[in-house]
Amino acid sequence: MSLMSAPAKFEAASPPLRWDEAGGIRIGSSRVTLDSLLATYHNGSTPEEIAIQYSVLSLEDIYSTIAYYLNHRQEIDNYLEQRNQQAQKFRQQLTQRHNLADLRHRLLTRQLQKESRLNAPSI
């Protein structure tokens, strides 16, 4: 009698990635983006630490997503670079549209004026 039995059948699971309405990639049914998960991973977090930070994700989904990234690195890196360029362009548009370039200066000036009124001697 042989102890060997028929080999088990394995099914390959696809990564739990989906495109959202804004053109980004989300993990499963969550709002967590592929960008966020990979940034955390690239900053040295383990899948277990990522699962703590993003409790809506299962450890299986995190490992599956990282494995997919490692097997499709060039494609995903291109996607991440495009997203980064889009974000930079959007920030520039916001800065120009809302005059954010000198916002810090205006706020500091306002704060100094307020402090000088509070510290002025009363007559």
Phi and psi in radians as a Rosetta constraint file:
Dihedral C 1 N 2 CA 2 C 2 CIRCULARHARMONIC -1.589 0.35
Dihedral N 2 CA 2 C 2 N 3 CIRCULARHARMONIC 2.449 0.35
Dihedral C 2 N 3 CA 3 C 3 CIRCULARHARMONIC -1.406 0.35
Dihedral N 3 CA 3 C 3 N 4 CIRCULARHARMONIC -0.224 0.35
Dihedral C 3 N 4 CA 4 C 4 CIRCULARHARMONIC -1.367 0.35
Dihedral N 4 CA 4 C 4 N 5 CIRCULARHARMONIC 2.330 0.35
Dihedral C 4 N 5 CA 5 C 5 CIRCULARHARMONIC -2.026 0.35
Dihedral N 5 CA 5 C 5 N 6 CIRCULARHARMONIC 3.114 0.35
Dihedral C 5 N 6 CA 6 C 6 CIRCULARHARMONIC -1.061 0.35
Dihedral N 6 CA 6 C 6 N 7 CIRCULARHARMONIC 2.482 0.35
Dihedral C 6 N 7 CA 7 C 7 CIRCULARHARMONIC -1.095 0.35
Dihedral N 7 CA 7 C 7 N 8 CIRCULARHARMONIC 2.525 0.35
Dihedral C 7 N 8 CA 8 C 8 CIRCULARHARMONIC -1.233 0.35
Dihedral N 8 CA 8 C 8 N 9 CIRCULARHARMONIC 2.602 0.35
Dihedral C 8 N 9 CA 9 C 9 CIRCULARHARMONIC -1.622 0.35
Dihedral N 9 CA 9 C 9 N 10 CIRCULARHARMONIC 2.330 0.35
Dihedral C 9 N 10 CA 10 C 10 CIRCULARHARMONIC -2.017 0.35
Dihedral N 10 CA 10 C 10 N 11 CIRCULARHARMONIC 2.457 0.35
Dihedral C 10 N 11 CA 11 C 11 CIRCULARHARMONIC -1.952 0.35
Dihedral N 11 CA 11 C 11 N 12 CIRCULARHARMONIC 2.297 0.35
Dihedral C 11 N 12 CA 12 C 12 CIRCULARHARMONIC -1.413 0.35
Dihedral N 12 CA 12 C 12 N 13 CIRCULARHARMONIC 2.215 0.35
Dihedral C 12 N 13 CA 13 C 13 CIRCULARHARMONIC -1.624 0.35
Dihedral N 13 CA 13 C 13 N 14 CIRCULARHARMONIC 2.398 0.35
Dihedral C 13 N 14 CA 14 C 14 CIRCULARHARMONIC -1.392 0.35
Dihedral N 14 CA 14 C 14 N 15 CIRCULARHARMONIC 2.716 0.35
Dihedral C 14 N 15 CA 15 C 15 CIRCULARHARMONIC -1.158 0.35
Dihedral N 15 CA 15 C 15 N 16 CIRCULARHARMONIC 2.605 0.35
Dihedral C 15 N 16 CA 16 C 16 CIRCULARHARMONIC -1.438 0.35
Dihedral N 16 CA 16 C 16 N 17 CIRCULARHARMONIC 0.976 0.35
Dihedral C 16 N 17 CA 17 C 17 CIRCULARHARMONIC -1.836 0.35
Dihedral N 17 CA 17 C 17 N 18 CIRCULARHARMONIC 2.498 0.35
Dihedral C 17 N 18 CA 18 C 18 CIRCULARHARMONIC -2.538 0.35
Dihedral N 18 CA 18 C 18 N 19 CIRCULARHARMONIC 2.585 0.35
Dihedral C 18 N 19 CA 19 C 19 CIRCULARHARMONIC -1.429 0.35
Dihedral N 19 CA 19 C 19 N 20 CIRCULARHARMONIC 2.413 0.35
Dihedral C 19 N 20 CA 20 C 20 CIRCULARHARMONIC -1.705 0.35
Dihedral N 20 CA 20 C 20 N 21 CIRCULARHARMONIC 3.112 0.35
Dihedral C 20 N 21 CA 21 C 21 CIRCULARHARMONIC -1.150 0.35
Dihedral N 21 CA 21 C 21 N 22 CIRCULARHARMONIC -0.343 0.35
Dihedral C 21 N 22 CA 22 C 22 CIRCULARHARMONIC -1.681 0.35
Dihedral N 22 CA 22 C 22 N 23 CIRCULARHARMONIC 0.063 0.35
Dihedral C 22 N 23 CA 23 C 23 CIRCULARHARMONIC 1.558 0.35
Dihedral N 23 CA 23 C 23 N 24 CIRCULARHARMONIC 0.210 0.35
Dihedral C 23 N 24 CA 24 C 24 CIRCULARHARMONIC -1.719 0.35
Dihedral N 24 CA 24 C 24 N 25 CIRCULARHARMONIC 2.900 0.35
Dihedral C 24 N 25 CA 25 C 25 CIRCULARHARMONIC -1.834 0.35
Dihedral N 25 CA 25 C 25 N 26 CIRCULARHARMONIC 2.234 0.35
Dihedral C 25 N 26 CA 26 C 26 CIRCULARHARMONIC -1.933 0.35
Dihedral N 26 CA 26 C 26 N 27 CIRCULARHARMONIC 2.759 0.35
Dihedral C 26 N 27 CA 27 C 27 CIRCULARHARMONIC -1.649 0.35
Dihedral N 27 CA 27 C 27 N 28 CIRCULARHARMONIC 2.076 0.35
Dihedral C 27 N 28 CA 28 C 28 CIRCULARHARMONIC 0.953 0.35
Dihedral N 28 CA 28 C 28 N 29 CIRCULARHARMONIC -2.434 0.35
Dihedral C 28 N 29 CA 29 C 29 CIRCULARHARMONIC -1.607 0.35
Dihedral N 29 CA 29 C 29 N 30 CIRCULARHARMONIC 0.090 0.35
Dihedral C 29 N 30 CA 30 C 30 CIRCULARHARMONIC -1.414 0.35
Dihedral N 30 CA 30 C 30 N 31 CIRCULARHARMONIC 3.059 0.35
Dihedral C 30 N 31 CA 31 C 31 CIRCULARHARMONIC -1.671 0.35
Dihedral N 31 CA 31 C 31 N 32 CIRCULARHARMONIC 0.051 0.35
Dihedral C 31 N 32 CA 32 C 32 CIRCULARHARMONIC -1.263 0.35
Dihedral N 32 CA 32 C 32 N 33 CIRCULARHARMONIC 2.227 0.35
Dihedral C 32 N 33 CA 33 C 33 CIRCULARHARMONIC -1.511 0.35
Dihedral N 33 CA 33 C 33 N 34 CIRCULARHARMONIC 2.703 0.35
Dihedral C 33 N 34 CA 34 C 34 CIRCULARHARMONIC -1.035 0.35
Dihedral N 34 CA 34 C 34 N 35 CIRCULARHARMONIC -0.671 0.35
Dihedral C 34 N 35 CA 35 C 35 CIRCULARHARMONIC -0.987 0.35
Dihedral N 35 CA 35 C 35 N 36 CIRCULARHARMONIC -0.820 0.35
Dihedral C 35 N 36 CA 36 C 36 CIRCULARHARMONIC -1.147 0.35
Dihedral N 36 CA 36 C 36 N 37 CIRCULARHARMONIC -0.794 0.35
Dihedral C 36 N 37 CA 37 C 37 CIRCULARHARMONIC -1.083 0.35
Dihedral N 37 CA 37 C 37 N 38 CIRCULARHARMONIC -0.779 0.35
Dihedral C 37 N 38 CA 38 C 38 CIRCULARHARMONIC -1.240 0.35
Dihedral N 38 CA 38 C 38 N 39 CIRCULARHARMONIC -0.572 0.35
Dihedral C 38 N 39 CA 39 C 39 CIRCULARHARMONIC -1.102 0.35
Dihedral N 39 CA 39 C 39 N 40 CIRCULARHARMONIC -0.739 0.35
Dihedral C 39 N 40 CA 40 C 40 CIRCULARHARMONIC -1.119 0.35
Dihedral N 40 CA 40 C 40 N 41 CIRCULARHARMONIC -0.752 0.35
Dihedral C 40 N 41 CA 41 C 41 CIRCULARHARMONIC -1.086 0.35
Dihedral N 41 CA 41 C 41 N 42 CIRCULARHARMONIC -0.807 0.35
Dihedral C 41 N 42 CA 42 C 42 CIRCULARHARMONIC -1.163 0.35
Dihedral N 42 CA 42 C 42 N 43 CIRCULARHARMONIC -0.412 0.35
Dihedral C 42 N 43 CA 43 C 43 CIRCULARHARMONIC -1.440 0.35
Dihedral N 43 CA 43 C 43 N 44 CIRCULARHARMONIC 0.088 0.35
Dihedral C 43 N 44 CA 44 C 44 CIRCULARHARMONIC 1.774 0.35
Dihedral N 44 CA 44 C 44 N 45 CIRCULARHARMONIC 0.057 0.35
Dihedral C 44 N 45 CA 45 C 45 CIRCULARHARMONIC -1.293 0.35
Dihedral N 45 CA 45 C 45 N 46 CIRCULARHARMONIC 2.471 0.35
Dihedral C 45 N 46 CA 46 C 46 CIRCULARHARMONIC -1.408 0.35
Dihedral N 46 CA 46 C 46 N 47 CIRCULARHARMONIC 2.839 0.35
Dihedral C 46 N 47 CA 47 C 47 CIRCULARHARMONIC -0.972 0.35
Dihedral N 47 CA 47 C 47 N 48 CIRCULARHARMONIC -0.630 0.35
Dihedral C 47 N 48 CA 48 C 48 CIRCULARHARMONIC -1.141 0.35
Dihedral N 48 CA 48 C 48 N 49 CIRCULARHARMONIC -0.688 0.35
Dihedral C 48 N 49 CA 49 C 49 CIRCULARHARMONIC -1.205 0.35
Dihedral N 49 CA 49 C 49 N 50 CIRCULARHARMONIC -0.643 0.35
Dihedral C 49 N 50 CA 50 C 50 CIRCULARHARMONIC -1.106 0.35
Dihedral N 50 CA 50 C 50 N 51 CIRCULARHARMONIC -0.682 0.35
Dihedral C 50 N 51 CA 51 C 51 CIRCULARHARMONIC -1.103 0.35
Dihedral N 51 CA 51 C 51 N 52 CIRCULARHARMONIC -0.575 0.35
Dihedral C 51 N 52 CA 52 C 52 CIRCULARHARMONIC -1.249 0.35
Dihedral N 52 CA 52 C 52 N 53 CIRCULARHARMONIC -0.766 0.35
Dihedral C 52 N 53 CA 53 C 53 CIRCULARHARMONIC -1.180 0.35
Dihedral N 53 CA 53 C 53 N 54 CIRCULARHARMONIC -0.679 0.35
Dihedral C 53 N 54 CA 54 C 54 CIRCULARHARMONIC -2.021 0.35
Dihedral N 54 CA 54 C 54 N 55 CIRCULARHARMONIC 1.348 0.35
Dihedral C 54 N 55 CA 55 C 55 CIRCULARHARMONIC -1.134 0.35
Dihedral N 55 CA 55 C 55 N 56 CIRCULARHARMONIC -0.257 0.35
Dihedral C 55 N 56 CA 56 C 56 CIRCULARHARMONIC -1.341 0.35
Dihedral N 56 CA 56 C 56 N 57 CIRCULARHARMONIC -0.209 0.35
Dihedral C 56 N 57 CA 57 C 57 CIRCULARHARMONIC -1.722 0.35
Dihedral N 57 CA 57 C 57 N 58 CIRCULARHARMONIC 2.473 0.35
Dihedral C 57 N 58 CA 58 C 58 CIRCULARHARMONIC -1.466 0.35
Dihedral N 58 CA 58 C 58 N 59 CIRCULARHARMONIC 2.686 0.35
Dihedral C 58 N 59 CA 59 C 59 CIRCULARHARMONIC -1.052 0.35
Dihedral N 59 CA 59 C 59 N 60 CIRCULARHARMONIC -0.648 0.35
Dihedral C 59 N 60 CA 60 C 60 CIRCULARHARMONIC -1.049 0.35
Dihedral N 60 CA 60 C 60 N 61 CIRCULARHARMONIC -0.769 0.35
Dihedral C 60 N 61 CA 61 C 61 CIRCULARHARMONIC -1.134 0.35
Dihedral N 61 CA 61 C 61 N 62 CIRCULARHARMONIC -0.660 0.35
Dihedral C 61 N 62 CA 62 C 62 CIRCULARHARMONIC -1.148 0.35
Dihedral N 62 CA 62 C 62 N 63 CIRCULARHARMONIC -0.866 0.35
Dihedral C 62 N 63 CA 63 C 63 CIRCULARHARMONIC -1.063 0.35
Dihedral N 63 CA 63 C 63 N 64 CIRCULARHARMONIC -0.735 0.35
Dihedral C 63 N 64 CA 64 C 64 CIRCULARHARMONIC -1.087 0.35
Dihedral N 64 CA 64 C 64 N 65 CIRCULARHARMONIC -0.738 0.35
Dihedral C 64 N 65 CA 65 C 65 CIRCULARHARMONIC -1.169 0.35
Dihedral N 65 CA 65 C 65 N 66 CIRCULARHARMONIC -0.769 0.35
Dihedral C 65 N 66 CA 66 C 66 CIRCULARHARMONIC -1.120 0.35
Dihedral N 66 CA 66 C 66 N 67 CIRCULARHARMONIC -0.735 0.35
Dihedral C 66 N 67 CA 67 C 67 CIRCULARHARMONIC -1.072 0.35
Dihedral N 67 CA 67 C 67 N 68 CIRCULARHARMONIC -0.742 0.35
Dihedral C 67 N 68 CA 68 C 68 CIRCULARHARMONIC -1.076 0.35
Dihedral N 68 CA 68 C 68 N 69 CIRCULARHARMONIC -0.774 0.35
Dihedral C 68 N 69 CA 69 C 69 CIRCULARHARMONIC -1.030 0.35
Dihedral N 69 CA 69 C 69 N 70 CIRCULARHARMONIC -0.829 0.35
Dihedral C 69 N 70 CA 70 C 70 CIRCULARHARMONIC -1.111 0.35
Dihedral N 70 CA 70 C 70 N 71 CIRCULARHARMONIC -0.527 0.35
Dihedral C 70 N 71 CA 71 C 71 CIRCULARHARMONIC -1.495 0.35
Dihedral N 71 CA 71 C 71 N 72 CIRCULARHARMONIC -0.240 0.35
Dihedral C 71 N 72 CA 72 C 72 CIRCULARHARMONIC -2.331 0.35
Dihedral N 72 CA 72 C 72 N 73 CIRCULARHARMONIC 0.701 0.35
Dihedral C 72 N 73 CA 73 C 73 CIRCULARHARMONIC -0.964 0.35
Dihedral N 73 CA 73 C 73 N 74 CIRCULARHARMONIC -0.858 0.35
Dihedral C 73 N 74 CA 74 C 74 CIRCULARHARMONIC -1.080 0.35
Dihedral N 74 CA 74 C 74 N 75 CIRCULARHARMONIC -0.786 0.35
Dihedral C 74 N 75 CA 75 C 75 CIRCULARHARMONIC -1.078 0.35
Dihedral N 75 CA 75 C 75 N 76 CIRCULARHARMONIC -0.806 0.35
Dihedral C 75 N 76 CA 76 C 76 CIRCULARHARMONIC -1.224 0.35
Dihedral N 76 CA 76 C 76 N 77 CIRCULARHARMONIC -0.696 0.35
Dihedral C 76 N 77 CA 77 C 77 CIRCULARHARMONIC -1.071 0.35
Dihedral N 77 CA 77 C 77 N 78 CIRCULARHARMONIC -0.665 0.35
Dihedral C 77 N 78 CA 78 C 78 CIRCULARHARMONIC -1.096 0.35
Dihedral N 78 CA 78 C 78 N 79 CIRCULARHARMONIC -0.768 0.35
Dihedral C 78 N 79 CA 79 C 79 CIRCULARHARMONIC -1.036 0.35
Dihedral N 79 CA 79 C 79 N 80 CIRCULARHARMONIC -0.816 0.35
Dihedral C 79 N 80 CA 80 C 80 CIRCULARHARMONIC -1.103 0.35
Dihedral N 80 CA 80 C 80 N 81 CIRCULARHARMONIC -0.682 0.35
Dihedral C 80 N 81 CA 81 C 81 CIRCULARHARMONIC -1.144 0.35
Dihedral N 81 CA 81 C 81 N 82 CIRCULARHARMONIC -0.725 0.35
Dihedral C 81 N 82 CA 82 C 82 CIRCULARHARMONIC -1.077 0.35
Dihedral N 82 CA 82 C 82 N 83 CIRCULARHARMONIC -0.752 0.35
Dihedral C 82 N 83 CA 83 C 83 CIRCULARHARMONIC -1.093 0.35
Dihedral N 83 CA 83 C 83 N 84 CIRCULARHARMONIC -0.716 0.35
Dihedral C 83 N 84 CA 84 C 84 CIRCULARHARMONIC -1.104 0.35
Dihedral N 84 CA 84 C 84 N 85 CIRCULARHARMONIC -0.765 0.35
Dihedral C 84 N 85 CA 85 C 85 CIRCULARHARMONIC -1.106 0.35
Dihedral N 85 CA 85 C 85 N 86 CIRCULARHARMONIC -0.718 0.35
Dihedral C 85 N 86 CA 86 C 86 CIRCULARHARMONIC -1.090 0.35
Dihedral N 86 CA 86 C 86 N 87 CIRCULARHARMONIC -0.728 0.35
Dihedral C 86 N 87 CA 87 C 87 CIRCULARHARMONIC -1.141 0.35
Dihedral N 87 CA 87 C 87 N 88 CIRCULARHARMONIC -0.723 0.35
Dihedral C 87 N 88 CA 88 C 88 CIRCULARHARMONIC -1.104 0.35
Dihedral N 88 CA 88 C 88 N 89 CIRCULARHARMONIC -0.748 0.35
Dihedral C 88 N 89 CA 89 C 89 CIRCULARHARMONIC -1.091 0.35
Dihedral N 89 CA 89 C 89 N 90 CIRCULARHARMONIC -0.747 0.35
Dihedral C 89 N 90 CA 90 C 90 CIRCULARHARMONIC -1.112 0.35
Dihedral N 90 CA 90 C 90 N 91 CIRCULARHARMONIC -0.745 0.35
Dihedral C 90 N 91 CA 91 C 91 CIRCULARHARMONIC -1.082 0.35
Dihedral N 91 CA 91 C 91 N 92 CIRCULARHARMONIC -0.711 0.35
Dihedral C 91 N 92 CA 92 C 92 CIRCULARHARMONIC -1.103 0.35
Dihedral N 92 CA 92 C 92 N 93 CIRCULARHARMONIC -0.733 0.35
Dihedral C 92 N 93 CA 93 C 93 CIRCULARHARMONIC -1.096 0.35
Dihedral N 93 CA 93 C 93 N 94 CIRCULARHARMONIC -0.752 0.35
Dihedral C 93 N 94 CA 94 C 94 CIRCULARHARMONIC -1.105 0.35
Dihedral N 94 CA 94 C 94 N 95 CIRCULARHARMONIC -0.747 0.35
Dihedral C 94 N 95 CA 95 C 95 CIRCULARHARMONIC -1.052 0.35
Dihedral N 95 CA 95 C 95 N 96 CIRCULARHARMONIC -0.773 0.35
Dihedral C 95 N 96 CA 96 C 96 CIRCULARHARMONIC -1.226 0.35
Dihedral N 96 CA 96 C 96 N 97 CIRCULARHARMONIC -0.762 0.35
Dihedral C 96 N 97 CA 97 C 97 CIRCULARHARMONIC -1.159 0.35
Dihedral N 97 CA 97 C 97 N 98 CIRCULARHARMONIC -0.644 0.35
Dihedral C 97 N 98 CA 98 C 98 CIRCULARHARMONIC -1.939 0.35
Dihedral N 98 CA 98 C 98 N 99 CIRCULARHARMONIC 0.262 0.35
Dihedral C 98 N 99 CA 99 C 99 CIRCULARHARMONIC 0.879 0.35
Dihedral N 99 CA 99 C 99 N 100 CIRCULARHARMONIC 0.877 0.35
Dihedral C 99 N 100 CA 100 C 100 CIRCULARHARMONIC -1.418 0.35
Dihedral N 100 CA 100 C 100 N 101 CIRCULARHARMONIC -0.199 0.35
Dihedral C 100 N 101 CA 101 C 101 CIRCULARHARMONIC -1.025 0.35
Dihedral N 101 CA 101 C 101 N 102 CIRCULARHARMONIC -0.737 0.35
Dihedral C 101 N 102 CA 102 C 102 CIRCULARHARMONIC -1.892 0.35
Dihedral N 102 CA 102 C 102 N 103 CIRCULARHARMONIC 0.316 0.35
Dihedral C 102 N 103 CA 103 C 103 CIRCULARHARMONIC -1.040 0.35
Dihedral N 103 CA 103 C 103 N 104 CIRCULARHARMONIC -0.785 0.35
Dihedral C 103 N 104 CA 104 C 104 CIRCULARHARMONIC -1.031 0.35
Dihedral N 104 CA 104 C 104 N 105 CIRCULARHARMONIC -0.769 0.35
Dihedral C 104 N 105 CA 105 C 105 CIRCULARHARMONIC -1.084 0.35
Dihedral N 105 CA 105 C 105 N 106 CIRCULARHARMONIC -0.772 0.35
Dihedral C 105 N 106 CA 106 C 106 CIRCULARHARMONIC -1.108 0.35
Dihedral N 106 CA 106 C 106 N 107 CIRCULARHARMONIC -0.714 0.35
Dihedral C 106 N 107 CA 107 C 107 CIRCULARHARMONIC -1.171 0.35
Dihedral N 107 CA 107 C 107 N 108 CIRCULARHARMONIC -0.721 0.35
Dihedral C 107 N 108 CA 108 C 108 CIRCULARHARMONIC -1.127 0.35
Dihedral N 108 CA 108 C 108 N 109 CIRCULARHARMONIC -0.704 0.35
Dihedral C 108 N 109 CA 109 C 109 CIRCULARHARMONIC -1.086 0.35
Dihedral N 109 CA 109 C 109 N 110 CIRCULARHARMONIC -0.781 0.35
Dihedral C 109 N 110 CA 110 C 110 CIRCULARHARMONIC -1.085 0.35
Dihedral N 110 CA 110 C 110 N 111 CIRCULARHARMONIC -0.720 0.35
Dihedral C 110 N 111 CA 111 C 111 CIRCULARHARMONIC -1.139 0.35
Dihedral N 111 CA 111 C 111 N 112 CIRCULARHARMONIC -0.735 0.35
Dihedral C 111 N 112 CA 112 C 112 CIRCULARHARMONIC -1.125 0.35
Dihedral N 112 CA 112 C 112 N 113 CIRCULARHARMONIC -0.700 0.35
Dihedral C 112 N 113 CA 113 C 113 CIRCULARHARMONIC -1.098 0.35
Dihedral N 113 CA 113 C 113 N 114 CIRCULARHARMONIC -0.734 0.35
Dihedral C 113 N 114 CA 114 C 114 CIRCULARHARMONIC -1.118 0.35
Dihedral N 114 CA 114 C 114 N 115 CIRCULARHARMONIC -0.778 0.35
Dihedral C 114 N 115 CA 115 C 115 CIRCULARHARMONIC -1.139 0.35
Dihedral N 115 CA 115 C 115 N 116 CIRCULARHARMONIC -0.661 0.35
Dihedral C 115 N 116 CA 116 C 116 CIRCULARHARMONIC -1.193 0.35
Dihedral N 116 CA 116 C 116 N 117 CIRCULARHARMONIC -0.571 0.35
Dihedral C 116 N 117 CA 117 C 117 CIRCULARHARMONIC -1.197 0.35
Dihedral N 117 CA 117 C 117 N 118 CIRCULARHARMONIC -0.673 0.35
Dihedral C 117 N 118 CA 118 C 118 CIRCULARHARMONIC -1.217 0.35
Dihedral N 118 CA 118 C 118 N 119 CIRCULARHARMONIC -0.552 0.35
Dihedral C 118 N 119 CA 119 C 119 CIRCULARHARMONIC -1.613 0.35
Dihedral N 119 CA 119 C 119 N 120 CIRCULARHARMONIC -0.084 0.35
Dihedral C 119 N 120 CA 120 C 120 CIRCULARHARMONIC -1.202 0.35
Dihedral N 120 CA 120 C 120 N 121 CIRCULARHARMONIC 2.423 0.35
Dihedral C 120 N 121 CA 121 C 121 CIRCULARHARMONIC -1.162 0.35
Dihedral N 121 CA 121 C 121 N 122 CIRCULARHARMONIC 2.431 0.35
Dihedral C 121 N 122 CA 122 C 122 CIRCULARHARMONIC -1.473 0.35
Dihedral N 122 CA 122 C 122 N 123 CIRCULARHARMONIC 2.573 0.35
